[in-house]
Amino acid sequence: MAPSGRERAKLDTSIPSEGRIADYFLGGKDNFAADRAAAERVLSIAPELPAMTREGRRFLARVVEFLAAEAGIRQFIDIGCGLPTQGNVHEIVHSVAPEARVVYVDNDPMVVTHGQALLQDDRRTVVVEADVRDPAALLGHPELTRMIDFDRPVAVLLFALLHILPDDDTVTQIITHLRKAIAPGSYLAFSHAVADLCPETTARLARVYYEQGSITGGWRANLRTKAEVERFLDGFEPVEPGVVYIPQWRPGEEISHMADTVWVVGGVGRRTNR
């Protein structure tokens, strides 16, 4: 999610974007010189980032498959979706339930334009431009409301998004608004980088991202801790095994060689009647 205010974001190729940096990590071509320079700078601090990005995609795939196949969800909103890559949400969902509907949301004009071009013939999937920091406007976007029935269960996905919003009150307000908007039986899923395993490294990275303009809205000296992130599921019924480091979330037969070095946690919560 690239930084922006409440007005429509404008594409500024001189400012690195978190999503385009991730695209570079994954070997993609949808990035600019500023993104590549920023990526190389953070790689000098944490060379494990590309492997962690791939681990994050595997976590996303397991979560989405659970939501579609086991939980029976047929509506998905992927907020802060980033640039299309392999194993996209709609591909995983439609392999289980071809009739399901998916709405991608991002505030980066490049992401939105690229996604709309790729999905122009897919009537079950749309890409909309909106900012998670204005959740009321996001959920009221006419293209989103055309696709999503909020009287029925929906899965809201917040992968690799909340850690670039440094203000805790903002994050709490976003999650509270989302929880109140979705029907009982809906789910919230997220991933979030944390400081616990390597606080010195993550503090250096947080400063670099902030200085580059990739993080907006305030300043934290470091990422949140796992204990702080666990509170994001307050008001939801956690799906086992709760908020854990992402290689530990329902890995099945999948073997991760980074289980002890991935400093990203994730979890899924179900909105109950309470």
N, C-alpha and C positions, 0 to 999 in steps of 0.2 A: 504494500500500500504506500503510494508516494504521498509526501506531505501536501496538504492543501487546506484552504479555509473553507467557509461555507459556500463560497462561490465555486463555479466550475473550475476544476484544476486545469492548468495550461501545461502543455508538454514543454518542459525546459530540459534539454538534453545535457546541460552543464551541471545539473543537480543529480547525483546518483539516486537510484531507486532501490529499495530493499528487494522488490520483486525482480528487477532486472539483474541485480547482483546474484540472486538465487538462480536466475536463468543462466548466468555465466558459470556458476558452480556446476550446473547440470549439463554443461556443454552446449547450451543453446546459442542462438545467433541474434536474439532479440534484445540486444544491449548496446550501449554507446560507450565512447571512450571514457567518460567520467565514471560509468558503472564498472568498467574493467579496471580502471586505476584504483577505485575504491575497493574492489574485490581483492586485488593484489595486496593492498595495504592491510586489510583485515586477515588475509591468509598468512601474512608475515607474523601475525599475533597468534592465530589459531588455524594451523594448517589442516585441522580435522573438519573444518566447516563443510567442504563439499561432501564428504562421507556422511556427515550429520544431516545435510540437506536430503540426501538419498534415503537415509533412515526415516526422515520425516515423511517422505512420499510413501514409504512402505507402511508407516503408521496410518496415514490417511487412507490408504487402500483397505486396511483391516477394519478401520472404524466404519467406513462407508459400506463395506460389504456386510458388516454386522447390522447396521441400521436398515439396509435394504432387505437382506435375506432373513435375519432373525427377528428384528423389531418390526418388520413389515411397513416401514416408512415409504411413502410414495411422493413426498414433496421435500425438496432440499433447497436451502439457501446457503451458498458458499460465499461468505463475506471476506473481502481481502483476498480474492482468488488468485491473483497474480497471473503471469503469462501462461498460456496453455503449454503443457508438457506431456510426457507419457503417463498413462494411467490417470486421466482426468476424472473428476467426480462423475460427470454424466456418463462416461464410458463404463465405469464400474457399476453405477446404478442401473443403467439400461441393459447390462448383461444379465442382471437379476430380474428387473421389472421394466420391460420396454415402454410401458405406459406411464412411468413415473416422470415427474416434472422437476427440472433443475433450473435455478436462477443463480447465475454468477454475479457477484457485486464487487466492483473495485472503483477507486477514485482516480486511478491513473488512466488518462485518455488513451495512451498507447495500448494498454491492456484491453480496454473496452473496445476500441476500434478493431484490434486484431481478433479478439474473440467474436465480435459480431460478424466479421467477414468469414471466419471459419464455420460459424454455426448458423448462417443465414438460411439454410435449407432444413434446419432441425426445429420443428414446431414444438418440441417438448423441452427445449433448452433455450434460454435467453441470457444475454449479458447486459447489465445495466450499470450506469455510472452513478454512484452515491458514496457518501462518506459515513463510516460507522459512528463517527463522533456526533452525527445527527440521526440517531436511530429512528426517530419519528418520520423524518423525510424519507429515509431509506425504506422503511417498511410500507410507506405510503406511495412509493414510486408506481406510476400507472402500469408499467410493464410487469413489475413484480406482483401487484395485486391482480393483474389479469391471469397470472400463472398460478398463484398460491391462494388457497382457501384457508384462512386462518381459523376457521371453525373445525378444521381437521388437523390431525397431528402433522407436524413438520419437523425436519431436522435442520438446525442452524449450526453451521460450521464456522469456526474461528481458528483456523490453522495458521500458526506463525504470524499472528497479527497483534495480539494484546501486548506482547513485550515491547512493541515499538510505540506504545502509548504510555509514557512514563507517569502520568498523573493517576494515582490510585482511585480518587473520587470519580474521575471520568470513566474508568473501566467499570467500577461498581455501578454507576448510573446506566451505562450501556447494557450490562448484563441484566440489571433489574428491569429495564425497559423491554428487552427481548423476552425475558421470562414471563412478564405480564401479558405480552402480545400473543404468545403461542398457546395453543389449546392443550389441555391435559392429555398426556400420552405423547407429547412432543419431546424432542431431545435437543440438548446443547452439547457440542463436542468442540474441544479446543486443544491446541498445543502451545507451549510457552517455554522459552529458554529461561533457565534459572541460574543463580549464582553459586549454589551450594558446593558443587564439585571443584570448581576452579575460580574462586572469587577474584583473584588478581587478574586473570585473563579476561574474564567477563567485564570487569571494571574498565580495563583498557579498551575493549571492544565497544562498550557503551559510550565511552568518550569519543572514539573515532566516529561512530555512527552519528552522534550528536553534532560533532563538528562539521561533518559532511552534509548536514541537513536532512539526513534520512530518518531522524527521530524528531518529532515536534511536540509542542504542548507543555514544555517544562524541562526539568532536568533531574535525573536520578544519578547518584554516583555509581550505581551498579544495578544489575537486573534484580527482580524480585526473587525471593527464596521460594523453595517448594512449599513451605508452610503457608506463605502468603498467597501463593497461587491456588492452593487447595480450597481457599475460601470462595473462589469463583463459582463453586458448585453449591454454595449455600442456597437453600430453597429448591434444590433438585435432589432426586434420589440417585445417588451414584451407582453407575453400572460397574460391577466387579471387573477388574480389581481396584477401582477407584482412580485417584490421580497418582500416576507412577511414571518413572522414566520410560519413554516411549518404546524402547525395545521390549519392555516387560508387559506391555498391554496386549494380552491375548495373542502371543506370538505363534501359537500352534506348533507346527513343525518347522517354522521359519527360524533359522539360526542367525543371530547377529553376532558379529565379532567385535561390536562396539558397545556391548551391553553395559560395561563398566565405565565408559568414557563419554557417553552421550549426555550432555547437560541440558536436555529438553525433556519436560514432563508433559503429560497429556491425560485427558480424561473425558468421560461421557456421563452426562446426567439426564435423568428423565423427569419431565415436569409432571407432577402428580396433581391430584385434585385439591391438595391443600394450598 
